[in-house]
Amino acid sequence: MSENPISLIGADPHQFDPVAIDQLERTAAMPGIARVVGLPDLHAGRGIAVGAAFWSPSHLYPHLVGSDIGCGMALWQTDGALRKFRLDAAERKLHGLDGPWDGDAAAVLEAAELPADLADASLGTIGGGNHFVELQRVEEVVDSERFAALNLATDRMWMMVHSGSRGLGQAILDRWTARGAVEGLVSDSDEGRAYLAEHDRALAWAIVNRRVIAARFLAALGLNGRGLLDICHNSVTAHGDGWLHRKGAAPADRGLVAIPGSRGDFSYLVEPLSDNADTALHSLAHGAGRKWSRGDARARLSKRFRVADLERTALGSRVICEDKQLIFEEAPQAYKDIARVIADLEEAGLIRTIARLRPLISYKTRRI
């Protein structure tokens, strides 16, 4: 391992939380970890920094991927005309989306070459935490030539889905943690291969889950859609002669990437650039990154705002979140400035921005 295996992507080193840096340093000291990258959205997690990538030539670490294997962002362009969109009407239609999906789960899993016994009531549901579905519009086309080449439209509704493998990923992490995998698994071993097989199934399940979620929301709104991308940011994949763990890090080697801001900020459609990609372990920020922990956000914001205040944003968008604790934990104020994150990626030569997207309705959960 090199003397300094940690690289940070960001114009201002003071932007990074010292706790997150300490977590990176501890991870870099683990056996077999050769390179670590902290991205502009880096923040402290539960023992492992989020917004980071870790490369090992020899070891797999399930806890560096975390419990939500395959969590990621999918972006859809719908056939809904923007001029016909009405906030009130759309909000009224978004009911009954938190309960179990009534479709043929076994069939969609079989189509994805997944076993039918992975079907359960969580398939097609968003989940808690920072997961969401967001209806959006194009605010600004930054690269008009690339936008046109991708056959994208400014006069249509867009939809972003952020979710993962739900309880499946958690069960896999728990099982391997109980088996001592926190000490690492040699990749070329029976245990390493067994973990990878379970990991890959959970990643595929998460992709199916986002598709089903999208289908449910499109059906509720009476729309059809075209999937533009689906990018996982919690995974471990073969990379070079080793293994690249991404924890809250979008891949820069899978095509277009959607990088969301907070629920009250813009999101960005970007295209990775290859020249400097290795400096960031072929990874990008997966979002704005937390500025405050969930507990801090609750404590700070519940004294200043009512729930109703947080159901509307400075951009005029709406937030549907009928969990009174979660709406404070996930408030825009708890997150970093997404424009700064994007600027850091651009200045590092890692991306070109294609378009900026404005939130219209951010859906997290409803009681009914």
N, C-alpha and C positions, 0 to 999 in steps of 0.2 A: 504494500500500500504506500502511496506517495506520502510525503511529509504533511502536505495540506490537501486532504481529499475533498474539502468542502469548497464549493463555489456558490456565490450569491448573485442572483440576477436582479439588479436594481440600481438606479442612479444614486440613491442616497442610502448609505449603509445604516444610518440612524433610523430608517423606516422599519427595521426589523425588531421584533420583540426579543429581548435578551433571553426570555424563557424558551422561545422557539429555537434560538441559536444554541442554547445549552442542549436542547433535545437533539438537534442535528449532530452536535459533537459527540453525544453519547452513542448515537446510532453509528457514526463513523468509526467508533472504536470497537464495534462488534466484529467478531471473526468473519473474515471473508468479504467485508464491505470495502470496496476499493475507491468508489467515487460517490459523492453526495452533492446534490444541487438544491438550493433553496430558491424558489421562484418569487416573483413580486407579491403574490398573495400569501406568502408564508405566514403562518401563525401557529401558536402552541396548540397541541392536541392533548389527548389523554396518554401522555408519555411519549408519543410520536408526533413530530411536527407535521402539520398539514400544509400542502402546497410545496411538496418536495419529491425528489426522485432519488433512488438509491440503486447503485449498480454493484453486483457481485459476480465474480467469475465462477463461483463455486457453490454458493449457498442460497437457499430460499428461506425467507422469513415471513410466515403468514401474518404476523402482527404488523408488518410494514405495509401490507395491503389493507389490513383492517377487516372489520366485520361486514362492511357493505361492498363485497366483491362485485365488480362490474358496474358500480354506480357511475352514472354519466349523464350527458346531455344529448337529447335528440331535438332536432329542429325541423319544423314542417312549414311549408308554404301552403295555405289553404286556397280553395276556390272562392272564398267569401270576399265579396267586394267591400273594400274599405268604406266607400261612400254610403253603404247600406248598414254599416255596423252601428249599433246603439248599445251603449253601456248598460242601461237599465234592462233592456230585453235580454242581452247575453247573460247578465248576472242572474236573472230569473230562471234561465234554462239550466244553470249549473247546479243541479240537485241530484241526489242519489248516486254520487260518484265515489263515495268513500266505502260503500259496502262491497261485498263480494260481486265479482263480475258474473253475469249469467250466461256467458258464452261457453263454447266447448274448449275448455282448458286443455284436455288431453290431446285434442286435434292440433291446436297451435303449438304445443310442445313437441308433438310427433313431427310436425312440419319442420321444426328447428332441430330435429334429430336428438331430442331430449326425452328421457323416460317419462311415461305418463304419471308415475308415482310422485313426480315433482309438482304436480298440480295441487294447489291448495287455495284457501280463501283469500290469500294475499295477492295472488296473481291479478294484475290489472289495477292495483291500488298504489297510491303515491307513497304512503308512509309518512313518518313524522320528521322531526328535525328541520333541516333546510331544504327538503324536497318540495317541489312545486310543479304546477302547470301554469304557464303564463301566455296570455294572448297579447300579441305585439303588432306594431306597425313599423314600417321602415321610416326612420326619422331622417336619415341622411345616407346617400350613396357616396361613399368615399372613393371607390375605384369603379367608375362607370363602365369602363371597358370590360373588366372582369365580371362585374355584376350582370352585364348583358350576355356575356359568353356563357354564364351559368343558367341563362334563361330565367332570371329572377324578375319579380314584379314589385313595383312600389305601391300598386293600387289594390293589393290583396292583404288579407289578414294572415299573420304568421302565428305560430304556436311553438313554444319551447317546453320540453318535458324533462324534468330532473328527478330521477329516481334510480333505484338499484335492485339488489337481489333480496331485499326484505329479510325475513327470518332465515332464509336459506344460507346466506353468507354468514350470519351470526352463528348459526349452528356449526358451520364448518370451522370458523375460527375457534369457537369454544372447544370443539372436539380436538383440534390440533394443539391448542394451548394446554389442554389437560394431558396431552401426550408429550409435553416438554418441548414443543416446536419453537418456543420463544428463544431457545438456544440456537436455533437454526437447523435446517435440514440440508444435508448434502444433496445437491440437485440430481446427481447421478447415483441415486439410491432408490430402493423400493419405496421408502417413505416419501422421498422427494417426488417421485413419479406419481404416487398415490395422491399427494396433496395437489399437484398440478391438474390431475384429472378432475378432482372435485372443484377446484378453482375454475377450470374452464367451463364446467357445467353451470356453475353459478353465474359466470360472466354471460354465457349464452342466455340463461334464464332472465337476467336483468335486461338484456336487449329485447327479448320477447315481452317482458313486462312493460317497457316503455312503448312498444308498439300497441299493446292492448290498451294502455292508458290513453294514448293518442286517439285510438279508434273510439273509445268511450266518449271522450270530450268532443270529438268531431261529430259523432252521432247526436249528442245532446244539443249541439249548435246547428245541426242540419247541414253540415259541411262535409266536403271531401278534402283530401290533402295529399301533397307530395313530400315524401321524406327527403330532406336535403342532406342530413348527416346524423350519425349516431356515434358518439365518442365516449369511451369509458375512461374514467380518471382514477379508479382504484383497481389496480391489477398488477400482475407480474407476468412479464413476457420475455421470451428469448430475445437477446439483443447482443449482437456481435458474438463474442465467445463466452457470454455469461447471461446474467438475468437482471432485468431492469424492473425494479419495484416502483410503482407510482402511487403515492398517497395524496390525493387531491391534486393531481397533475395531469393535464390533458396531453395526449400523445401528439407529437409534431410530425409523425410519420404515417398518419392515417387519413390525410386529406383535410378538408375544411373543418374548422373548429368554431363552436359557439362559446363565447365567454360571457357569462351573465354578470350583471352588477347586482346590487341588492334589490329588494322588491320595490324600491322607489328610485331606481337609477336605470340608466341605459344598459343594454347588452350589446355585444359586438360580434359580428361575423368576420372571421379572419382566416387568412391562408398562411400556413407555415412556410418559412423560407429555409432553404437547405444549407446555405453557405456556412452559417454559424451554429447550426442545430446541435452539433456535438458539444458545444460549450454548455448547453443546458440539458444534456443527456436526452436530446430529441423530445423535450417536454416543454409544456407551456403552462401558464397559470390556468386554473380551472374556474376562477371567479374572482370576486373582489377580495375575498379573505376577511376573516373576522378581525375587528378592531378591539372588541370587548368579548369576554366570555359570556356564555348564556346567563350565568348568575349575575354578572356585572350589569348586563343589559337590562335584566329584570329590575334590579335594584335601582339603577339610574333612571330608567324611563318610566317606571310605574309611578314615580313621584311627580313626574312632569307632564304626563299625558294620560288621557282617558283612552280606553280601547277604541272608541269611535274616532279619536284623532288619528290613530294609526291605520284605520281602514281607508284613509285617503292619503295620497302622497303629494309631494311638492310638484310632481310632473302631471298631476291630475288623474293618475291611475287609481284603481281600486284594489284593495287587498281583501280577499275572502279568507278569513281565518277565525273560526269560532272556538278556538282554544285560547283562552285568555292569557295563559302563561306563554304559549308559543308566539303570540303576536308581539309580545314585548321582546322575547329572545331573538326573534328574526326581524326586528325593525331595521329600517335602512340605517339608522344612526349607529347600529352595532357593527357596521361593515366599513371597510376601507373605501377610498375613492377609486372606482373602477377606471376612470379616465387616467389616473396615475399609473395603475397597473398596466393598462394597454400601452401608455407612453413608454414605460420601462421595457416592455417587450419589443416595441418598435425601435427604441434606441439601441437595444442589444442586437438588432438585425435579425430577430427571430420570426417576425410576422409582417404581413401587409394587411391593413384593415380594408375590408370590402364594403361593409355597411354598418351603420349604427341603428339599433332597434329600440323603440320606445315602448315601455310597458303600458298596457291598457287595463288588463285584469290579471292579478296574480292570485291563483287559487292554491290554498294550502289544505284546509279541511273545513267541513261543515258537519254539524251534529246530525242533520237529517238530509 
